[in-house]
Amino acid sequence: MKLYTTKNSGNGYKVALLLSLLKHPYETVIVDFPNGEHKRKPFIDLNPRSQVPVLEDEGRVLWDSSACLVYIARKYGGEAWLPSDPGKMGEVMQWIALALNEIQFGLQYTRGIVRGIRTGHYDEGAELGRKGLGVLDGRLQRNDWLALGRPTIGDIACYPYTARAPEGNISLDPYPAVQGWIKRIEALPGYFKVG
Amino acid sequence: MKLYTTKNSGNGYKVALLLSLLKHPYETVIVDFPNGEHKRKPFIDLNPRSQVPVLEDEGRVLWDSSACLVYIARKYGGEAWLPSDPGKMGEVMQWIALALNEIQFGLQYTRGIVRGIRTGHYDEGAELGRKGLGVLDGRLQRNDWLALGRPTIGDIACYPYTARAPEGNISLDPYPAVQGWIKRIEALPGYFKVG
């Protein structure tokens, strides 16, 4: 298995984190973003979106962190990280959708703007990000994990840019339940910090 | 089964379209957006994001169109619309992710801005939307469907706001393969037009 990513990609990190939690071996291929490798062949043949992560496994190529998480969880994670039951799968999927919406276009983007690696509109991103944090906190006030009462790929999808929200000047102080959840994720066996 | 939606929600329509293609009976509950019903109890207990669609089935409540599509496809669609094989599931998931990113924050939002139902930054949305259309068209130049060589919930997730892109002043003329795919979707038995 090959994981195409960059050293600092939070989306690549989601996939690396799941593989680490599963203790599944893989090879990391660093894509040279500063030199535009992601915008050229052969990389764009792997991913026409010119983004990391990309996963290559047994001849199959998958782009998008969510697709990689779904694939790995179902292929190597048994029933733990994404169960086959339709209702449980739907419950996990809700949080993957939140990660792709409020967290990415809110928290990831505001952090990128503050760090100068992205242009955009800070206030709108911050509003969307805080909306996402409110939904997460509401859920986590009464539950240790986002879905199913145990860690799933829903948690992994939401975790990295939620934990890094303060780097985008979005404080987690108003979201104590989110803070407790971050600590629980970081205490999972196999957890490692990005970068 | 109850589907909470509005008359014009493209995301609610995705769920209704899958149910129609599957010929699965359900009850529609129209949420009164003009009067803010989606922002108050009891609706926010169903969906803390204050959005449609929401699905209620056999005592389970799911928000987010993607989660609803995954649930319905796995529970009532056999292996057709979202197969259980991890690689195939990952392939479908790629296009759901595109729908949640380039299509929603690009094509859905620019259409909303043009129609005056959303504020935002047209040019950035248009750029993102066209990026998504380019990825779709590249795929569809050599394939009739986005994943697996047959219609899946990946197609359903991408279809509504792609087909409506011209209402956001984004022409589909440069994307002939996308236009052909739209026609194929609209010819599926059980297809119906939104609104």
Boltz contact constraints between the chains, C-beta under 6 A:
constraints:
  - contact:
      token1: [A, 48]
      token2: [B, 135]
      max_distance: 6.0
  - contact:
      token1: [A, 48]
      token2: [B, 138]
      max_distance: 6.0
  - contact:
      token1: [A, 49]
      token2: [B, 135]
      max_distance: 6.0
  - contact:
      token1: [A, 60]
      token2: [B, 87]
      max_distance: 6.0
  - contact:
      token1: [A, 62]
      token2: [B, 90]
      max_distance: 6.0
  - contact:
      token1: [A, 63]
      token2: [B, 94]
      max_distance: 6.0
  - contact:
      token1: [A, 64]
      token2: [B, 94]
      max_distance: 6.0
  - contact:
      token1: [A, 64]
      token2: [B, 97]
      max_distance: 6.0
  - contact:
      token1: [A, 66]
      token2: [B, 93]
      max_distance: 6.0
  - contact:
      token1: [A, 66]
      token2: [B, 97]
      max_distance: 6.0
  - contact:
      token1: [A, 67]
      token2: [B, 90]
      max_distance: 6.0
  - contact:
      token1: [A, 67]
      token2: [B, 93]
      max_distance: 6.0
  - contact:
      token1: [A, 67]
      token2: [B, 94]
      max_distance: 6.0
  - contact:
      token1: [A, 70]
      token2: [B, 89]
      max_distance: 6.0
  - contact:
      token1: [A, 70]
      token2: [B, 90]
      max_distance: 6.0
  - contact:
      token1: [A, 70]
      token2: [B, 93]
      max_distance: 6.0
  - contact:
      token1: [A, 71]
      token2: [B, 86]
      max_distance: 6.0
  - contact:
      token1: [A, 71]
      token2: [B, 90]
      max_distance: 6.0
  - contact:
      token1: [A, 74]
      token2: [B, 86]
      max_distance: 6.0
  - contact:
      token1: [A, 74]
      token2: [B, 89]
      max_distance: 6.0
  - contact:
      token1: [A, 75]
      token2: [B, 86]
      max_distance: 6.0
  - contact:
      token1: [A, 86]
      token2: [B, 71]
      max_distance: 6.0
  - contact:
      token1: [A, 86]
      token2: [B, 74]
      max_distance: 6.0
  - contact:
      token1: [A, 86]
      token2: [B, 75]
      max_distance: 6.0
  - contact:
      token1: [A, 87]
      token2: [B, 60]
      max_distance: 6.0
  - contact:
      token1: [A, 89]
      token2: [B, 70]
      max_distance: 6.0
  - contact:
      token1: [A, 89]
      token2: [B, 74]
      max_distance: 6.0
  - contact:
      token1: [A, 90]
      token2: [B, 62]
      max_distance: 6.0
  - contact:
      token1: [A, 90]
      token2: [B, 67]
      max_distance: 6.0
  - contact:
      token1: [A, 90]
      token2: [B, 70]
      max_distance: 6.0
  - contact:
      token1: [A, 90]
      token2: [B, 71]
      max_distance: 6.0
  - contact:
      token1: [A, 93]
      token2: [B, 66]
      max_distance: 6.0
  - contact:
      token1: [A, 93]
      token2: [B, 67]
      max_distance: 6.0
  - contact:
      token1: [A, 93]
      token2: [B, 70]
      max_distance: 6.0
  - contact:
      token1: [A, 94]
      token2: [B, 63]
      max_distance: 6.0
  - contact:
      token1: [A, 94]
      token2: [B, 64]
      max_distance: 6.0
  - contact:
      token1: [A, 94]
      token2: [B, 67]
      max_distance: 6.0
  - contact:
      token1: [A, 97]
      token2: [B, 64]
      max_distance: 6.0
  - contact:
      token1: [A, 97]
      token2: [B, 66]
      max_distance: 6.0
  - contact:
      token1: [A, 100]
      token2: [B, 100]
      max_distance: 6.0
  - contact:
      token1: [A, 105]
      token2: [B, 105]
      max_distance: 6.0
  - contact:
      token1: [A, 135]
      token2: [B, 48]
      max_distance: 6.0
  - contact:
      token1: [A, 135]
      token2: [B, 49]
      max_distance: 6.0
  - contact:
      token1: [A, 138]
      token2: [B, 48]
      max_distance: 6.0
